[in-house]
Amino acid sequence: YMKIIYVTLNNNDEARKIGREVLELKLANCVNFFPITCMYNYKNEITEEPEVVLIIKTKEGYYGKIKKVIKKHVNYDNFIGQLNVDKINDDFSNWLRETVK
């Protein structure tokens, strides 16, 4: 039922714009974003740099619509992963169900 979309972005501004649009379109009931440090191996070179994670709390079946919103705002290859939520408290579940139709 509930899904979390985990998104990596370059900065807070991108996360804020994407998060606001996702909420305005009622594709989610809540988002969080925060800075992280990313290390990756690309073409045999290890790089470390700052990144921002955007967490989008949504329901089953909204991944494609949310991905379209994200790609409207960023034109680089980033991670957009959907995670299953096995357990959720009733109050949050009700809020999600009321917000995302």
N, C-alpha and C positions, 0 to 999 in steps of 0.2 A: 504493500500500500504506500508507505512513505519512502521517498528516495532522497538522497543527498547528491547534488551535483558538485563535484570538487573541481575548481577551475584555477589554473595558474595564469597570472597576468603580470605585466611589467610594472604597474604602479597603482596607487590608491585611486587616482582619477578614473582609470578604466573600470576598476571594481565598483566605484560609486555610480558611474553612469549605467553600467550593465545591471547592477543590483536594483537601481531605481526603476529602470525600464521593465525588468522582470516583475517587480512588485506592482507597478502601474498596470501591467497587462494581466495581473492576477495569475501568473504562472507559478508563483510561490507565495508563502505567507511571511517568510523571514529570510534574510541573508546576513552573513557575517563576512568581514574581510580583515586581513591582518598581514603584516610583513613577515616574511620568512627568508631564509638563506637557501639558495638552490646550488647544488653541486651536480654536474652532469659530465658524461663522457660523450663527446660528439666528434666524430672523425678522428678518434684516438687522442683527443686532447681533453684534459680535465679542466673544467672551468668552474669557478665559484662566483656567484653574483646574487644581488638582492632580487626578490620576487614578491608578489602579493598573491595570497590565496583568497579566493572568493568561494564561500560555501553557500549553496542555494538549497533551501529546504522546500521540497515539492512532493508531488504525488506521481505514481506510475503513469507513464504515457506522455510526459511533458518534455522529455529529453530533447527531441528534435526541435521543438519550438524554442526552447531555451538556447540550444546550440546556434540557431539562426540569429537570435538576439546578440549572442556573444560575437559571432563572426561579422556582424554589422559594425562592431566597435573595434575589432582587432583584425589585422591582416597578416599576422605571423602565426607560425605553428606553436600552439600551446596545448596543454593537457586539459581535456574536458571529460571527466570520468563520472559515471553514475555508480553510486554505492547503495546497497540495500540496507534498510534499517530493520533489524529484527524485532526490537522492542521500542515502544514509545509511550510516554505517559498520556493518560486520557485527556487532560486539559489541552496539551499541545496538539494531540490528534484531532480534537474537536475544532480547534482554531484553524488548523490546516484544512479540514473538510469544509468549514464555513467559508474560507477565503478562496480556495482553489476549487472551482466547480468542474 
